[in-house]
Structures are given as C-alpha cells and as structure tokens.
Amino acid sequence: MSLFPANAYAVAREQCRAPLGLRDVGDAPSERLLQAIWLHQRMRRDQLQTVDGQSVQVLHPGFLNCEGGPDFCDALIRLGDYAPQRGDVEVDRHASGWRAHGHDRNKRFEKVILRVIWDGGATAKPVAAALPVLPLRPFLDAPVSELARWLGTDEGRAWPENLRGRCSAPLRELPEEKLTLLLYEAALVRLQSKAAQFQARARDAGWEQALWEGLFRGLGYKHNTWPMQALAETRLRWAEGCTDVMAFQARLLGLSGLLPAEPVAGATAAQRYLRSIWDHWWRERDALADCVLPRAAWRLHGLRPANHPHRRLALAAHWLAAGTLVNQLQAWCVSPLPLARWAASLLDQLQPPRDAFWSWHGTLRSPRQTRPQPLLGAARLTDLAINVILPWLWMRAAEGGNEPLREQLETRYLGWPAAEDNAVLRRARQRLLGGGRRSSFRHAAAQQGLLQIVRDFCDHTNAVCDACPFPDVVRRSYAAGKPT
C-alpha cells in the first residue's frame, strides 16, 4: 500500500505536460529531445565511443544555438588520446541527416568537430571517417521515456549548473546595485570604443561620412552589415546631383544589385513602382556600374519583411533626400527633454513621412499590407541610437571639450530603454547569471555591458573558462563591501 494518497494534482500535471513523444524502440526520438539529452549530458559519460570505437570525453557540450548553423557552438571535446578540440556539434536523428540536410555543403558547418546521432549501425559507419559520429542510444543513463519526463520538469528545463561560467557564482552574489554598476561601467567602455571607431573614420572621411556609414551598417542589421557598409562608402559618388526620394531609392536599389533584371509591365502597385525605379536607374547604371554590388553579397533568406534590405534602403533614401539629418541630430542632442521623452523625440526626428509604396510593402515582391507600417520601428531606433548616434555625438562632444554635453549624452545612453533580446544576450545571461536577474536589464546599457563582458573575457577563453580572470575581477572590484 502506498504511503501517500492519490495526488490528483500530480496526475493532472503529468497529463497536461507537453509530451516529447518519444519511445524506447522504433523511430528515433525527436531532435529536440536529443538536443536536450546532449545539453544536460544525460549519458554514461565515462563510456562514450564513436561508431568506429574512438573514445569521447566531453569537457563542455557547447552552447545551444537557436539560429541557423550547428546545434551547439563552442564545445570542447577530446577524441581518443588527442588534445581537446574546440568547435561545434551537430545533432541529427539519423546518420544520413548530415548530407540529407545539406550540412556537408554549408560553410556554417565547417567548424563541426563531432556529429551526435540517435543510434549507430551500418548507416553511420560509411561517413564516420570524414567526421566523428557519436551515437547516444547505447550510452543513455536512463530509459528514453524517463528522460523525456525529466527534461520536461523545471530542473530539466533549467540551464545546467555545470555549464555556467566560473563567474556565475560571484555574479549571483552581487547585490542588485553592484551588478548594475558593473554592467553600466562595462557599457560605458563599449560606448567609448564605438565612439573611437567613429573618430578614426572621421579623420579620413569626415564626421558626416562616418555617421552615414554607421547608419547604413545599423540598417543592415546583423546579416547585411557589410553590403550596406560598402554602399555607404561610395556615397559621395552616387549621391551627387540627387535631390528627391524616388531618385535616391532608384540609385540605392540599383546599386544594391537587388533589382529584377527588367521591369515587368502591369498595373499592380509593385509593377508601377518598379517601372518608376527603372525609369530613373537605366539612365545612370552604366556610369555607376563599378559601384553595383553582386546580389550574392546579401543574405535574404530568413529575414522578416521589416528587416529586408529593400525597405532599409528606402528608409535611407528618405534621410538622404531631406538633407538635414546631421543638423537634426545635433539639435536633438542639446534639446532639454525629460528622460522619458528622449527615445520618442529621436523617433520623431528620424521617422520619414508615409511612403506611397514602402509604407505598405516589405519587399518589391510582397503583397500590399492592409495597414501602413512605419519605415522605422522602436527596436531599430534603439539599435541605431545605442550603436551609432549616441557614440557619434559623444565623441564629437568629447573632441570639442564640451564636458556638460558629453555627460548628458552618457545619461541618455545609460537611461535608454532596453533593446530587443537576442540569442547572444540570452546565452550570456544563462552562462554568467544562470538565466536570472532579468530585472537588471530594463535599459539597453545593461545589455551593452553584458555584451562587452562577453567580448572582453568570454571570447578570449574556452567554454570551461580556462584561465579567465573575470571571476577575480568581480570579487576584487564589485563584491560586497567594495565601494560603489
């Protein structure tokens, strides 16, 4: 007889839990479960072997990658008697997945040092010579059905304690005000570093050109930074004699290499717009042919319509045609505004009037939306403000010896609303802070500080934090009892 009466809540909880749908036999478990097993290392770790009998020691399984590319990045693996290798790990249900998914032809997978699959066997051995293959099924530390239940619990969903950085413990011990101080001081280092880059570029090209290059990079988001930079670098050439928005859009879209080869006659809004663009561009394309980028320079798949280069270039065309951007930013930075109005005021300055085509379309091929969308959203504004506009203005104030303005810009930087979360920030919070302390990230500066810590320390060590000095920095300079 059970010592405990039937627990209706426990039964209901088990029934309502999202099933991972896995069995001990038959088809392989889902890739999601295999990833979870690898992340939590739910294996008999001292017995691991590849399909060709080579021993495997997992010093660190790597960090789960939620974007395109291998499933785990920056793992540390020892194969046989060789020295540990640092690289990526790809998890597939079957051995055939490597070629079936095109990983063998994808440059993002060039750093993969280990493939993890569900089961070995005849299908795995022919490819084992090219890349080590580790089957999970023979080495699980519990039946797969039990693992599926455990990995659905709070403990199973949490970031494994042993995967956190060595700085995680001292950082968790910091009072909130000390952690905020640490993040903000790191953020100011990041601000000064970005400002110094603008200063260096301004020596060669002038302050205005340095600003335009920074804005174009920011409009490229993370996937198209370099082609946008390349366009901006030739601005003085292609902007000459251009005054209206349509002419700028025609030049930018033509120079990008993203225009269709020829316009198609028709009566849709996109066809009419494209016809107008070509009416401008065909006259100029020969003279500017050496500035045209190849279409292959752009990454177009996996982009949200709002982030498509078509729309970003259309926005830049509005700024260029207005011809007042630099004066607007300089006036904005000295305006006496309350803290809560800084971001909204800058958005007012940078938001162009409604565009007859681009306020209703995401790309040249997308259908017309039912409601107009602004060309500049709050998330992109924050990225431009934090990474471009405030550092550019800060360095100009510093060079001019305007100390009150420099301090005012630092205040705006530290008080700016938080940017969108991303995979790098999530990984850093998990690795450094155990996924907690979200209340410390209400402002973009805290996010920037965390990114700076990753760049200064995490990027210079491996996943097990060999010889990383940052834990000692935290204890020595920010621990309880240290001055704030």
C-alpha positions as CSV (number, residue, x, y, z in Angstrom):
1,M,0.0,0.0,0.0
2,S,1.3,3.5,-0.9
3,L,2.5,5.7,1.9
4,F,0.9,8.7,0.1
5,P,-2.8,9.1,-1.0
6,A,-3.5,9.6,-4.7
7,N,-2.4,13.0,-5.8
8,A,-4.9,14.4,-8.3
9,Y,-2.8,17.4,-9.0
10,A,0.3,15.3,-9.9
11,V,-1.8,13.1,-12.2
12,A,-3.3,16.2,-13.9
13,R,0.1,17.8,-14.2
14,E,1.6,14.8,-15.9
15,Q,-1.3,14.5,-18.3
16,C,-1.1,18.2,-19.2
17,R,2.6,18.3,-19.7
18,A,3.6,18.9,-23.3
19,P,4.7,15.4,-24.4
20,L,8.0,15.0,-26.2
21,G,6.5,12.0,-27.9
22,L,9.4,9.6,-27.6
23,R,9.7,5.8,-27.4
24,D,12.5,3.4,-26.5
25,V,12.1,1.5,-29.7
26,G,11.1,2.1,-33.3
27,D,11.7,5.5,-34.7
28,A,14.4,7.8,-33.3
29,P,13.3,10.3,-30.7
30,S,12.8,13.9,-31.9
31,E,15.8,16.1,-32.5
32,R,14.6,18.3,-29.7
33,L,14.9,15.6,-27.1
34,L,18.3,14.5,-28.5
35,Q,19.5,18.1,-28.1
36,A,18.2,18.2,-24.5
37,I,20.0,15.0,-23.7
38,W,23.2,16.3,-25.1
39,L,22.9,19.7,-23.4
40,H,22.3,18.0,-20.0
41,Q,24.8,15.2,-20.7
42,R,22.3,12.5,-19.6
43,M,24.8,9.8,-20.6
44,R,27.3,7.5,-19.1
45,R,30.0,9.9,-19.8
46,D,32.9,7.7,-19.0
47,Q,31.9,5.1,-21.6
48,L,31.3,7.3,-24.7
49,Q,32.6,6.0,-28.0
50,T,32.2,7.0,-31.6
51,V,30.7,4.4,-34.1
52,D,34.3,3.4,-35.0
53,G,35.3,2.8,-31.4
54,Q,37.2,6.0,-30.6
55,S,36.7,7.2,-27.0
56,V,35.0,10.6,-26.5
57,Q,35.4,12.9,-23.5
58,V,33.0,15.8,-23.3
59,L,34.8,18.6,-21.5
60,H,31.9,21.0,-22.5
61,P,28.9,20.2,-24.7
62,G,28.8,23.7,-26.2
63,F,26.1,26.3,-26.1
64,L,22.7,25.6,-27.8
65,N,22.4,27.6,-31.0
66,C,18.9,28.9,-31.6
67,E,19.8,30.4,-35.0
68,G,21.0,28.9,-38.3
69,G,24.0,26.6,-38.2
70,P,25.2,23.8,-35.9
71,D,23.0,22.9,-32.9
72,F,25.8,23.6,-30.4
73,C,28.6,26.1,-30.6
74,D,32.0,26.3,-28.9
75,A,32.1,22.8,-27.5
76,L,35.3,21.3,-26.0
77,I,35.8,17.6,-27.0
78,R,38.7,15.2,-26.5
79,L,38.8,12.3,-29.0
80,G,40.9,9.3,-28.1
81,D,44.4,10.4,-26.9
82,Y,44.4,13.6,-28.9
83,A,44.4,17.1,-27.4
84,P,41.0,18.7,-26.7
85,Q,39.3,20.3,-29.7
86,R,37.2,23.4,-29.7
87,G,34.4,23.5,-32.2
88,D,30.7,22.9,-32.9
89,V,28.5,19.9,-32.5
90,E,25.6,18.9,-34.8
91,V,22.8,16.7,-33.6
92,D,20.8,14.6,-36.1
93,R,18.3,11.8,-35.6
94,H,19.9,9.7,-38.2
95,A,23.4,9.5,-39.7
96,S,22.0,10.3,-43.1
97,G,20.9,13.7,-41.9
98,W,24.3,15.3,-42.4
99,R,24.1,15.0,-46.2
100,A,20.3,15.0,-46.5
101,H,20.1,18.4,-44.8
102,G,23.0,19.8,-46.9
103,H,25.3,20.3,-43.9
104,D,28.3,18.9,-45.9
105,R,27.9,21.8,-48.4
106,N,27.1,24.6,-45.9
107,K,30.0,26.8,-44.7
108,R,28.4,27.4,-41.4
109,F,29.1,23.7,-40.5
110,E,32.8,23.9,-41.3
111,K,33.7,24.1,-37.6
112,V,31.8,21.0,-36.6
113,I,34.1,18.6,-34.8
114,L,31.5,15.9,-33.7
115,R,28.2,14.6,-35.0
116,V,25.7,13.3,-32.5
117,I,23.0,10.9,-33.6
118,W,20.4,8.6,-32.0
119,D,21.8,5.2,-33.0
120,G,24.9,3.8,-34.7
121,G,25.0,0.9,-37.1
122,A,25.7,0.3,-40.7
123,T,24.3,3.6,-42.0
124,A,26.6,5.6,-39.7
125,K,29.9,3.8,-40.5
126,P,30.4,4.9,-44.1
127,V,30.6,8.6,-43.1
128,A,32.5,8.0,-39.8
129,A,35.9,8.5,-41.4
130,A,35.0,12.1,-42.6
131,L,33.8,13.3,-39.2
132,P,33.5,11.5,-35.8
133,V,29.9,10.2,-35.1
134,L,28.7,9.6,-31.5
135,P,25.5,7.5,-31.1
136,L,23.5,8.4,-28.0
137,R,21.3,5.4,-27.6
138,P,23.9,2.9,-26.2
139,F,25.1,5.4,-23.5
140,L,21.9,6.9,-22.0
141,D,21.9,7.0,-18.2
142,A,18.1,6.2,-18.1
143,P,15.4,4.9,-20.4
144,V,14.4,7.5,-23.0
145,S,10.8,7.7,-21.7
146,E,12.2,8.6,-18.3
147,L,14.5,11.2,-19.8
148,A,11.6,12.7,-21.7
149,R,9.6,13.1,-18.4
150,W,12.6,14.5,-16.5
151,L,13.5,17.0,-19.3
152,G,10.0,18.4,-19.1
153,T,10.4,19.3,-15.4
154,D,11.6,22.7,-14.1
155,E,15.0,21.1,-13.4
156,G,15.3,19.7,-16.8
157,R,14.4,23.0,-18.5
158,A,16.9,25.0,-16.4
159,W,20.4,25.8,-17.7
160,P,22.7,23.1,-16.3
161,E,24.7,24.4,-13.4
162,N,28.0,22.9,-14.6
163,L,27.7,24.7,-17.9
164,R,27.6,28.1,-16.4
165,G,30.8,30.3,-16.4
166,R,33.1,30.4,-13.4
167,C,32.0,34.0,-12.9
168,S,28.3,32.9,-12.4
169,A,28.7,32.2,-8.7
170,P,30.3,35.6,-7.8
171,L,28.0,37.5,-10.1
172,R,24.9,35.9,-8.4
173,E,26.2,37.0,-5.0
174,L,26.3,40.7,-6.1
175,P,23.6,42.9,-4.8
176,E,21.4,44.4,-7.5
177,E,23.1,47.8,-7.3
178,K,26.6,46.3,-7.6
179,L,25.6,44.2,-10.6
180,T,24.0,47.3,-12.2
181,L,27.2,49.3,-11.6
182,L,29.3,46.6,-13.2
183,L,27.1,46.4,-16.3
184,Y,26.9,50.2,-16.7
185,E,30.7,50.6,-16.3
186,A,31.2,47.9,-19.0
187,A,28.6,49.7,-21.1
188,L,30.5,53.0,-20.9
189,V,33.6,51.2,-22.1
190,R,31.6,49.9,-25.1
191,L,30.3,53.4,-25.8
192,Q,33.8,54.8,-25.8
193,S,35.1,52.0,-28.0
194,K,32.4,52.7,-30.6
195,A,33.0,56.4,-30.4
196,A,36.7,55.9,-31.0
197,Q,35.9,53.9,-34.2
198,F,33.9,56.9,-35.5
199,Q,36.7,59.2,-34.6
200,A,39.2,57.1,-36.5
201,R,37.0,57.0,-39.6
202,A,36.2,60.8,-39.4
203,R,40.0,61.5,-39.6
204,D,40.0,60.1,-43.2
205,A,36.4,60.7,-44.4
206,G,35.0,63.4,-42.2
207,W,32.3,63.3,-39.5
208,E,29.3,63.3,-41.7
209,Q,30.6,60.4,-43.9
210,A,31.5,58.5,-40.7
211,L,27.9,58.9,-39.5
212,W,26.3,57.8,-42.8
213,E,28.5,54.7,-42.8
214,G,27.4,53.9,-39.2
215,L,23.7,54.4,-40.0
216,F,23.9,52.2,-43.1
217,R,25.7,49.4,-41.1
218,G,22.9,49.7,-38.5
219,L,20.2,49.4,-41.2
220,G,21.9,46.2,-42.4
221,Y,21.0,44.6,-39.1
222,K,23.3,41.6,-38.3
223,H,23.0,39.8,-41.6
224,N,23.7,42.6,-44.1
225,T,26.1,44.9,-42.3
226,W,28.9,44.6,-44.9
227,P,27.0,45.2,-48.1
228,M,25.3,48.2,-46.5
229,Q,28.7,49.5,-45.4
230,A,30.0,49.0,-49.0
231,L,27.2,51.2,-50.3
232,A,27.8,53.9,-47.8
233,E,31.5,54.1,-48.6
234,T,30.7,55.3,-52.1
235,R,28.0,57.8,-51.0
236,L,29.8,60.9,-52.2
237,R,29.9,59.5,-55.7
238,W,26.3,58.2,-56.1
239,A,24.6,60.9,-54.1
240,E,25.9,63.7,-56.3
241,G,23.1,65.6,-58.1
242,C,20.4,63.5,-56.4
243,T,17.7,65.5,-54.6
244,D,14.3,63.6,-54.3
245,V,13.3,60.4,-52.6
246,M,12.5,58.5,-55.8
247,A,15.8,59.2,-57.3
248,F,17.7,58.1,-54.2
249,Q,15.6,54.9,-53.9
250,A,16.3,54.2,-57.6
251,R,20.1,54.6,-57.1
252,L,20.3,52.6,-53.9
253,L,18.1,49.8,-55.2
254,G,20.1,49.7,-58.5
255,L,23.5,49.9,-56.7
256,S,22.4,47.1,-54.3
257,G,22.1,44.6,-57.2
258,L,18.7,43.6,-55.8
259,L,16.5,45.0,-58.7
260,P,15.0,42.5,-61.1
261,A,16.8,42.3,-64.4
262,E,14.0,44.1,-66.2
263,P,10.6,45.6,-65.0
264,V,7.5,43.6,-65.9
265,A,4.6,45.6,-67.3
266,G,1.5,45.5,-65.2
267,A,-1.0,47.5,-63.2
268,T,-0.1,46.4,-59.6
269,A,1.4,48.8,-57.2
270,A,4.7,46.9,-57.2
271,Q,4.9,46.8,-61.0
272,R,4.2,50.6,-61.3
273,Y,6.7,51.3,-58.6
274,L,9.4,49.2,-60.3
275,R,8.7,50.9,-63.6
276,S,9.3,54.2,-62.0
277,I,12.5,53.0,-60.4
278,W,13.8,51.7,-63.8
279,D,12.9,55.0,-65.4
280,H,15.5,56.6,-63.2
281,W,18.0,53.8,-63.0
282,W,18.5,52.9,-66.6
283,R,20.0,56.3,-67.3
284,E,22.6,56.0,-64.6
285,R,23.5,52.4,-64.3
286,D,26.4,52.5,-66.8
287,A,28.0,55.5,-65.1
288,L,27.8,53.8,-61.7
289,A,28.4,50.2,-62.9
290,D,31.6,49.9,-60.8
291,C,29.7,50.6,-57.6
292,V,27.0,48.0,-58.1
293,L,27.1,45.1,-55.6
294,P,26.6,41.5,-56.6
295,R,23.3,40.0,-55.4
296,A,25.3,37.3,-53.7
297,A,26.7,39.9,-51.2
298,W,23.3,39.9,-49.5
299,R,21.7,37.4,-47.1
300,L,18.0,37.5,-47.9
301,H,16.6,34.2,-46.6
302,G,15.2,34.1,-43.0
303,L,14.6,37.9,-42.8
304,R,11.5,39.4,-41.5
305,P,10.0,41.8,-44.1
306,A,10.7,44.8,-41.9
307,N,14.4,43.9,-42.0
308,H,14.7,43.3,-45.7
309,P,17.4,45.4,-47.5
310,H,14.7,46.8,-49.9
311,R,12.9,48.5,-47.1
312,R,16.1,49.6,-45.3
313,L,17.4,51.3,-48.4
314,A,14.1,53.0,-49.0
315,L,14.3,54.5,-45.5
316,A,17.9,55.7,-46.1
317,A,16.7,57.4,-49.3
318,H,14.2,59.5,-47.2
319,W,17.0,60.6,-44.9
320,L,19.3,61.4,-47.8
321,A,16.7,63.4,-49.7
322,A,15.8,65.5,-46.7
323,G,19.4,66.6,-46.4
324,T,19.0,67.7,-42.8
325,L,19.9,64.7,-40.8
326,V,23.2,65.9,-39.2
327,N,21.6,69.2,-38.2
328,Q,18.6,67.4,-36.8
329,L,20.7,65.1,-34.6
330,Q,22.9,68.0,-33.3
331,A,19.8,69.9,-32.4
332,W,18.2,66.9,-30.7
333,C,21.3,66.2,-28.5
334,V,21.2,69.6,-26.9
335,S,17.4,69.8,-26.5
336,P,16.2,70.0,-22.9
337,L,14.0,66.9,-22.7
338,P,12.9,64.7,-19.8
339,L,14.4,61.3,-19.7
340,A,11.2,59.6,-20.8
341,R,11.0,61.7,-24.0
342,W,14.4,61.1,-25.4
343,A,13.7,58.0,-27.4
344,A,10.3,59.2,-28.6
345,S,11.8,62.6,-29.7
346,L,14.6,60.9,-31.7
347,L,12.0,58.7,-33.4
348,D,10.1,61.8,-34.3
349,Q,13.3,63.2,-35.9
350,L,14.1,60.0,-37.9
351,Q,10.7,58.8,-38.9
352,P,10.1,59.9,-42.5
353,P,6.6,60.8,-43.8
354,R,4.5,58.0,-45.2
355,D,6.0,56.4,-48.3
356,A,3.4,55.7,-51.1
357,F,4.9,52.3,-51.7
358,W,7.2,51.2,-48.8
359,S,4.7,52.1,-46.0
360,W,2.6,49.3,-47.5
361,H,5.2,46.7,-48.7
362,G,8.0,44.8,-47.1
363,T,9.8,43.9,-50.4
364,L,9.5,44.5,-54.1
365,R,7.6,41.3,-54.4
366,S,5.5,41.2,-51.2
367,P,1.7,41.9,-51.4
368,R,0.2,45.2,-50.2
369,Q,-0.5,45.1,-46.4
370,T,-3.8,46.1,-45.1
371,R,-2.3,48.7,-42.8
372,P,0.6,51.0,-43.3
373,Q,3.8,50.2,-41.3
374,P,6.3,52.8,-40.3
375,L,9.7,52.6,-42.0
376,L,11.5,52.9,-38.7
377,G,10.4,50.9,-35.6
378,A,11.3,51.3,-32.0
379,A,13.6,48.3,-32.0
380,R,15.7,49.5,-34.9
381,L,15.7,53.1,-33.4
382,T,17.3,51.7,-30.2
383,D,20.0,49.8,-32.1
384,L,20.8,53.0,-34.2
385,A,20.8,55.2,-31.1
386,I,23.0,52.9,-28.9
387,N,25.4,51.8,-31.6
388,V,25.6,54.8,-33.9
389,I,24.0,58.1,-33.0
390,L,24.9,58.4,-29.3
391,P,28.6,57.2,-29.8
392,W,29.0,59.6,-32.7
393,L,27.6,62.6,-30.8
394,W,29.5,61.6,-27.7
395,M,32.8,61.7,-29.5
396,R,32.1,65.0,-31.2
397,A,31.3,66.5,-27.7
398,A,34.5,64.9,-26.2
399,E,36.6,66.3,-29.0
400,G,35.1,69.7,-28.7
401,G,35.8,69.7,-24.9
402,N,32.0,70.1,-24.2
403,E,32.0,68.2,-20.9
404,P,28.4,69.0,-19.9
405,L,27.1,67.7,-23.2
406,R,29.3,64.6,-23.0
407,E,27.8,63.8,-19.6
408,Q,24.3,64.5,-20.8
409,L,24.8,62.0,-23.6
410,E,26.1,59.4,-21.2
411,T,23.0,59.9,-19.1
412,R,20.8,59.4,-22.2
413,Y,22.9,56.3,-23.1
414,L,22.5,54.7,-19.6
415,G,18.8,55.5,-19.5
416,W,17.8,54.3,-22.9
417,P,15.1,51.7,-23.0
418,A,16.2,48.1,-23.5
419,A,16.7,46.7,-27.0
420,E,15.2,43.5,-28.3
421,D,16.5,40.4,-26.7
422,N,18.7,38.1,-28.9
423,A,20.5,34.8,-28.8
424,V,23.8,36.3,-27.7
425,L,22.2,38.1,-24.8
426,R,20.2,35.0,-23.7
427,R,23.3,32.8,-23.8
428,A,25.3,35.4,-21.8
429,R,22.6,35.7,-19.2
430,Q,22.5,31.9,-18.9
431,R,26.2,31.5,-18.8
432,L,27.1,34.4,-16.5
433,L,23.9,34.9,-14.5
434,G,22.2,31.5,-14.6
435,G,19.4,33.0,-16.6
436,G,18.2,35.2,-13.8
437,R,18.4,38.8,-12.8
438,R,16.2,39.9,-15.7
439,S,15.2,43.0,-13.7
440,S,18.7,44.3,-14.2
441,F,18.2,44.6,-18.0
442,R,15.5,47.2,-18.2
443,H,17.9,49.5,-20.1
444,A,19.9,49.0,-23.2
445,A,23.1,49.9,-21.3
446,A,22.9,46.8,-19.2
447,Q,22.6,44.7,-22.4
448,Q,25.5,46.5,-23.9
449,G,27.6,46.0,-20.7
450,L,26.9,42.3,-20.8
451,L,27.9,42.1,-24.5
452,Q,31.1,44.0,-23.6
453,I,32.0,41.4,-20.9
454,V,31.5,38.6,-23.4
455,R,33.8,40.3,-25.8
456,D,36.5,41.2,-23.3
457,F,36.5,37.9,-21.4
458,C,34.3,35.1,-22.7
459,D,35.5,35.4,-26.3
460,H,39.1,35.0,-25.1
461,T,38.7,31.8,-23.3
462,N,37.0,28.4,-24.0
463,A,33.7,27.1,-22.7
464,V,35.2,25.8,-19.5
465,C,36.7,29.3,-18.7
466,D,40.3,28.3,-18.6
467,A,42.4,31.0,-17.0
468,C,39.7,33.6,-17.3
469,P,40.4,36.5,-14.9
470,F,36.9,37.9,-14.8
471,P,35.7,36.0,-11.7
472,D,38.6,37.5,-9.8
473,V,37.7,41.0,-11.2
474,V,34.1,40.6,-9.9
475,R,35.3,39.5,-6.4
476,R,38.1,42.1,-6.2
477,S,36.2,45.2,-7.5
478,Y,32.5,44.6,-7.0
479,A,31.9,42.2,-4.2
480,A,30.0,43.1,-1.1
481,G,31.8,45.7,0.9
482,K,33.5,47.3,-2.1
483,P,32.8,50.9,-2.7
484,T,30.1,51.8,-5.3
